[in-house]
């Protein structure tokens, strides 16, 4: 009360010591002045902020779990807000692309890749938002996109990006993404394609579920 008596508004928080159900409160002491600018009364306002504190604790614990996972995987895990600004990038980006997480967060869209790469991400997010609006239910995963990404040494590589929305209390607040280097997969697919096309006999690829043709080489025709 001393600050309020001196004419200063004072805010503070406290927690009850109930061992079964402790609660958090925020209190504000506001001095009221008379015509001579002397404090003649103090008004106190107290709000129960227990639910807010519990949400903050749950969010911190969830983020800690995510970061423990993200910091120990080879794929690049990242988050962006809805302005497409990085809010987190896993340390694995240094191994894959040569950037530190801090550099990528600072560079923003410039660190993503060619302009068309960012455009693909924006289109996938926009499509997810439209799908949710039209279907009236949350979208579990956005369109998986394959793009070209830059390394710090100006070389590039093919990557697959899987994205989903981040939600807080049901509201979309950002995007969670997992980026994977698919150079080896693309190389293997290219090698298979060459063998497939150049085979001395007719070769066909069928869908195992439906028996429908997926592709055939020229000699099969």
Buried (B, 14 or more C-beta within 10 A) or exposed (E): EEEBEEEEEBEEEEEEEEEEEEBBBBEBBBBEEEEEEEBEEBEEEEEEBBEEBEEEEEEEEEEEEBBEEBEEEEBBBBBBEEEBEBBBBBBBBBEBBBBBBEBBBEEBBEBBBEEEBBEBBEEBBEEBBEBBEEEEEEBEEBBEBEBEBBBBEEEBBBBBBBBBBBEEEEEBEBBBBBBBBBEEEBEEEEEEEEEBEEEEEEBEEEEEEEEEEEEBBEEBE
